[in-house]
Structures are given as C-alpha cells and as structure tokens.
Amino acid sequence: LRGEHGSRIEGEEALARAQRGLLALDTLTQLSTNLGLLGTVVGVIGVFPHYLSGNREGVIENLSVALYTTVLGLLVFLYGFLFLRLFQGVVERLARRLELASEGLRSEAGSDRP
C-alpha cells in the first residue's frame, strides 16, 4: 500500500506540473494578442510623420510593420489557443485517471479490513 500511496503522490505532482504549464501557455496566448495590438499601434503612429511630409515609402513601411505585428500576434494566439485546448483535454484526462485510481485504492484498502 505504501508504494501505491507514493504513485498517487507522483501522479498528483505530475498533474500540478501540467496545470502550471497550462497557466503559462494561457498567459503566453493572452499576451500575444496584446503585443500584436501594441505593434499595430506603434506602426500606425509611425505612419503620421511620413504621411504629413508626403513620404509614401515611409507610410508603406510603417503600415507593413503594423500589419506584420498584427498577423504575428494573431498567429501566436491561434496556435497557442489550439495547443491550450489540446493540452487542457490531456490534463483533464490525467486528472480523471488519477481520481479513478485513488478511488480504486480506497476501495481496495476498505475491502482489506476485517
């Protein structure tokens, strides 16, 4: 029974690590949209001086920066969101397996008693 208890503790530790990883992935996913927006705003702000001076190349360059950062932020968000949902399913299955194993150990321990 001592080895089974140790396995349960290892399972709980693995579950806790997986949940911390989910939190980190969720944070990265949320930050990516904000960083993309920040890049968009910075790029658009950079357009104005070039627009006012009639510098078309400067306008185009800054608009491309704005668009690239928007696309990059969205791509990081979409991939992060996809993997977040995928790994959430994995963690939920791990938690359920751990719960079922704990219930099995409890029922076995109860049936061993006279």
Secondary structure as UniProt FT lines:
FT   HELIX           2..53
FT   HELIX           56..112
//
